[in-house]
């Protein structure tokens, strides 16, 4: 477990040892040359780092629906680790390169008809994504530009701030119960910390997907903005958060999140065993097969 005051899985040097830079401007002023930008891209994740502002953009780019496959989960964690270790990076905006979808959540094909070894590797990758994102020392802003059920919702919940496109057709929520799946305790803990116990309890039991206006009313997302203003608003929010001293914000974040992070770290292997036992049940496999068949018929 990490010592007090240290976020887990972050090996970057303390931010107060870095060169101090002024807070970034949310938009590049007209007439000025574009700021230096460093990009790296994998099969499923696209990353661009503006070194002058210290802000990176991470985009899911796994059409059609940005399912959280083992490959995507692994690329996400590696990309986030690269940014954590880059002294020039102080914040990251997470969004989607695929229209109308943020992320559809965990890839069901990774959980159906596979070996115990595969289930272990997959679930460890899900844990790793959450531990790195929820425990990140960087400012994290989710720019939710489409629907975001289940694991996609978890990614947004794990960020410091959530902005969603103001479109009633877009929805967000932990809807695992609809598939006959129980959200793990750390999904639940993250949800409770955002919306409160009663709202989380009702939403989890019913497997609710909340339309954007309802999600905002419940506090699941912090702001709604027109779709064309989403990235502008995300940049403005990031600038506001980065205007504060990094060390004070980071230690406050640790204080608020450490107990939840430590709980999974302490029970990580037990959580993996519970997942394998649950997902291997024939009733659950049958439910997943039926859901996949429904999706195939819907596509055809």
Phi and psi in degrees as a GROMACS rama.xvg file:
@    title "Ramachandran Plot"
@    xaxis  label "Phi"
@    yaxis  label "Psi"
@TYPE xy
-81.0992  147.129  UNK-2
-66.4935  158.16  UNK-3
-55.8303  141.158  UNK-4
85.4544  3.76486  UNK-5
-123.368  126.57  UNK-6
-75.6167  138.016  UNK-7
-67.1899  152.948  UNK-8
63.7208  15.6344  UNK-9
-112.579  111.313  UNK-10
-104.575  13.726  UNK-11
-75.482  153.862  UNK-12
-65.0963  154.453  UNK-13
-54.1482  137.436  UNK-14
-65.5678  -26.5019  UNK-15
-75.0895  -5.29331  UNK-16
-91.4783  -0.303765  UNK-17
-90.8176  166.16  UNK-18
-66.8988  130.699  UNK-19
-76.7245  134.627  UNK-20
-126.613  153.043  UNK-21
-67.4048  156.055  UNK-22
-60.3993  144.189  UNK-23
-71.1997  148.805  UNK-24
-79.0753  136.936  UNK-25
-63.3281  -27.8445  UNK-26
-133.275  147.486  UNK-27
-67.3242  122.899  UNK-28
-60.3591  141.665  UNK-29
-64.0727  144.087  UNK-30
89.356  -11.0465  UNK-31
-96.3575  150.443  UNK-32
-65.1376  151.426  UNK-33
-63.1101  143.769  UNK-34
-68.1606  150.877  UNK-35
-59.6086  135.133  UNK-36
-133.561  131.535  UNK-37
-109.823  130.36  UNK-38
-120.747  146.134  UNK-39
-147.36  143.165  UNK-40
-137.486  136.798  UNK-41
-107.656  -168.276  UNK-42
-67.632  -34.8676  UNK-43
-116.17  -16.7842  UNK-44
-128.543  131.718  UNK-45
-112.23  132.451  UNK-46
-128.99  133.212  UNK-47
-130.744  127.771  UNK-48
-113.71  118.983  UNK-49
-88.5254  103.257  UNK-50
-72.118  -20.5642  UNK-51
-73.8431  -33.5919  UNK-52
-97.3453  -19.4097  UNK-53
78.995  17.6548  UNK-54
-113.48  130.667  UNK-55
-106.704  151.813  UNK-56
-114.661  122.508  UNK-57
-111.656  125.341  UNK-58
-120.932  131.107  UNK-59
-69.0778  132.266  UNK-60
-139.736  62.1623  UNK-61
-128.119  73.8578  UNK-62
-62.9868  154.673  UNK-63
-87.646  -20.0785  UNK-64
-133.541  15.8059  UNK-65
54.2726  44.8421  UNK-66
-61.7112  141.003  UNK-67
-82.8436  79.8935  UNK-68
-78.3398  170.935  UNK-69
-59.2625  -40.7879  UNK-70
-63.7318  -45.8291  UNK-71
-65.2079  -44.6937  UNK-72
-57.2376  -44.2683  UNK-73
-64.8423  -45.4412  UNK-74
-62.8746  -38.42  UNK-75
-61.8746  -48.9674  UNK-76
-63.726  -40.7653  UNK-77
-65.3558  -43.472  UNK-78
-62.642  -43.3958  UNK-79
-64.4203  -39.3954  UNK-80
-63.4904  -40.8578  UNK-81
-59.275  -42.7936  UNK-82
-68.2768  -39.8222  UNK-83
-58.628  -36.5272  UNK-84
-86.4659  -3.28296  UNK-85
-94.3463  115.017  UNK-86
-63.3095  -19.9511  UNK-87
-78.9614  -14.07  UNK-88
-100.96  126.076  UNK-89
-117.037  -19.0457  UNK-90
-152.609  157.446  UNK-91
-139.157  133.997  UNK-92
-102.634  125.7  UNK-93
-107.569  127.066  UNK-94
-151.347  -169.21  UNK-95
-122.529  141.59  UNK-96
-90.573  -2.09965  UNK-97
-101.972  124.502  UNK-98
-59.6211  139.48  UNK-99
71.5899  3.37889  UNK-100
-140.408  130.897  UNK-101
-83.7122  -65.2353  UNK-102
-159.769  137.617  UNK-103
-79.6639  -2.92691  UNK-104
99.6716  -166.979  UNK-105
-59.3482  138.899  UNK-106
-71.6665  113.147  UNK-107
-64.1202  -29.5761  UNK-108
-64.5918  -21.3211  UNK-109
-76.1423  -13.9091  UNK-110
-114.216  7.17971  UNK-111
-126.558  119.558  UNK-112
71.465  24.9329  UNK-113
-107.042  173.564  UNK-114
-80.5687  164.495  UNK-115
-60.4205  -37.1644  UNK-116
-64.0813  -39.7235  UNK-117
-67.5507  -43.8049  UNK-118
-58.7076  -40.1457  UNK-119
-62.3029  -48.565  UNK-120
-63.3427  -41.8478  UNK-121
-64.4374  -48.755  UNK-122
-68.6495  -33.1569  UNK-123
-63.4836  -36.3612  UNK-124
-68.4468  -36.2599  UNK-125
-63.1856  -46.8642  UNK-126
-57.4425  -44.7141  UNK-127
-62.4774  -43.3198  UNK-128
-57.1359  -48.4629  UNK-129
-65.6661  -44.0995  UNK-130
-60.2325  -41.9769  UNK-131
-70.6546  -43.4561  UNK-132
-74.7155  -49.4869  UNK-133
-66.0072  -29.9223  UNK-134
-98.3812  11.4318  UNK-135
-66.8381  140.831  UNK-136
-80.7739  -12.7949  UNK-137
-78.1779  160.185  UNK-138
-73.9925  130.538  UNK-139
-122.238  124.694  UNK-140
-122.635  126.568  UNK-141
-94.1001  119.985  UNK-142
-101.851  92.2411  UNK-143
-84.7217  99.6051  UNK-144
-103.772  30.0178  UNK-145
176.772  -174.412  UNK-146
-66.4235  151.51  UNK-147
-148.929  72.9872  UNK-148
-81.5873  159.366  UNK-149
51.0244  -119.578  UNK-150
-60.4713  -29.8826  UNK-151
-63.5597  -40.1678  UNK-152
-62.6971  -40.505  UNK-153
-59.7714  -41.6156  UNK-154
-58.6415  -47.1941  UNK-155
-63.4465  -44.0476  UNK-156
-60.714  -29.5346  UNK-157
-77.3657  -12.5249  UNK-158
-81.6769  167.494  UNK-159
-75.4204  -28.0323  UNK-160
-150.904  142.505  UNK-161
-125.63  124.353  UNK-162
-119.629  131.279  UNK-163
-122.3  144.509  UNK-164
-62.9599  136.244  UNK-165
-81.4033  77.4212  UNK-166
-137.884  114.043  UNK-167
-62.5317  -14.0923  UNK-168
-79.3924  -16.9167  UNK-169
-86.9551  137.992  UNK-170
-134.083  163.095  UNK-171
-151.238  144.912  UNK-172
163.203  164.664  UNK-173
-93.9393  92.1473  UNK-174
-101.241  24.3802  UNK-175
-54.9264  -34.7342  UNK-176
-59.1857  -29.0416  UNK-177
-64.4106  -24.8305  UNK-178
-98.1221  5.74845  UNK-179
78.978  16.8918  UNK-180
-109.108  144.905  UNK-181
-99.773  127.082  UNK-182
-64.8626  132.28  UNK-183
-61.1819  164.274  UNK-184
-60.8969  -32.6605  UNK-185
-78.9205  -26.3605  UNK-186
-61.1754  -49.5688  UNK-187
-60.002  -46.4613  UNK-188
-60.012  -42.3393  UNK-189
-63.4399  -41.8718  UNK-190
-64.553  -47.2087  UNK-191
-59.3449  -40.48  UNK-192
-65.6216  -20.2037  UNK-193
-94.0581  -47.7108  UNK-194
-110.284  -8.63197  UNK-195
94.8872  161.111  UNK-196
-66.9011  -47.7477  UNK-197
-66.3531  -44.9571  UNK-198
-62.8006  -41.8736  UNK-199
-65.1103  -42.6635  UNK-200
-60.9389  -47.3251  UNK-201
-65.7306  -45.92  UNK-202
-64.3872  -40.2123  UNK-203
-69.0242  -43.569  UNK-204
-64.2739  -37.0944  UNK-205
-89.5767  -6.98201  UNK-206
60.5988  44.7333  UNK-207
-73.0301  139.983  UNK-208
-109.445  117.063  UNK-209
-95.8607  123.209  UNK-210
-56.9946  153.636  UNK-211
-49.425  -46.7111  UNK-212
-62.0184  -39.0654  UNK-213
-69.2662  -39.4529  UNK-214
-59.5854  -39.064  UNK-215
-67.8628  -42.1082  UNK-216
-62.2233  -35.9701  UNK-217
-79.6751  -11.6323  UNK-218
86.6085  7.99657  UNK-219
-67.3283  -35.8026  UNK-220
-120.289  150.583  UNK-221
-84.5243  -31.882  UNK-222
-147.762  150.151  UNK-223
-114.484  135.932  UNK-224
-138.763  156.294  UNK-225
-55.7979  145.986  UNK-226
-53.2992  -40.2633  UNK-227
-72.0387  -12.6345  UNK-228
-103.479  1.31407  UNK-229
-61.5951  -49.9769  UNK-230
-71.0456  -34.4601  UNK-231
-61.2459  -43.5562  UNK-232
-67.5035  -40.2321  UNK-233
-60.3537  -41.0255  UNK-234
-65.1222  -38.8402  UNK-235
-67.1597  -41.7716  UNK-236
-63.8252  -43.2494  UNK-237
-59.3697  -44.1272  UNK-238
-60.3235  -39.8196  UNK-239
-63.0184  -43.9674  UNK-240
-69.6591  -37.4278  UNK-241
-77.0139  -9.4429  UNK-242
-70.6047  -17.1078  UNK-243
-85.9255  155.337  UNK-244
-61.523  130.927  UNK-245
-57.5244  -43.7535  UNK-246
-65.7958  -38.5375  UNK-247
-66.6112  -43.1281  UNK-248
-65.7576  -43.1574  UNK-249
-63.7556  -43.5553  UNK-250
-68.1362  -34.3223  UNK-251
-66.4218  -42.03  UNK-252
-61.7719  -43.0989  UNK-253
-58.7354  -47.4287  UNK-254
-57.8557  -38.5781  UNK-255
-78.4322  -30.0613  UNK-256
-111.332  -14.5797  UNK-257
-59.2865  -42.2749  UNK-258
-61.745  -39.8414  UNK-259
-68.6443  -43.0498  UNK-260
-62.6939  -45.4586  UNK-261
-61.1402  -31.9816  UNK-262
-64.2338  -42.1761  UNK-263
-71.763  -41.6511  UNK-264
-56.3379  -41.3462  UNK-265
-70.9148  -26.12  UNK-266
-121.949  27.2546  UNK-267
-63.1166  -47.7134  UNK-268
-67.3858  -37.7553  UNK-269
-63.2866  -39.4811  UNK-270
-63.9554  -39.4533  UNK-271
-64.6498  -44.341  UNK-272
-61.9133  -41.1975  UNK-273
-62.7469  -40.6065  UNK-274
-63.6045  -46.3876  UNK-275
-62.4228  -44.6747  UNK-276
-59.9656  -42.9039  UNK-277
-70.5652  -49.7415  UNK-278
-70.506  -21.1776  UNK-279
-82.6715  -11.7706  UNK-280
-61.5009  137.792  UNK-281
-60.9986  -36.3091  UNK-282
-63.087  -37.781  UNK-283
-72.7225  -42.9843  UNK-284
-60.5511  -40.185  UNK-285
-63.057  -43.769  UNK-286
-61.554  -41.2547  UNK-287
-67.6599  -39.9846  UNK-288
-63.2025  -41.2165  UNK-289
-63.3992  -40.1957  UNK-290
-66.1466  -42.1941  UNK-291
-64.0064  -38.5149  UNK-292
-64.8212  -39.3307  UNK-293
-61.9472  -41.8267  UNK-294
-64.1924  -39.9405  UNK-295
-63.1505  -41.8226  UNK-296
-66.4047  -37.1228  UNK-297
-65.1193  -38.1976  UNK-298
-67.868  -38.6181  UNK-299
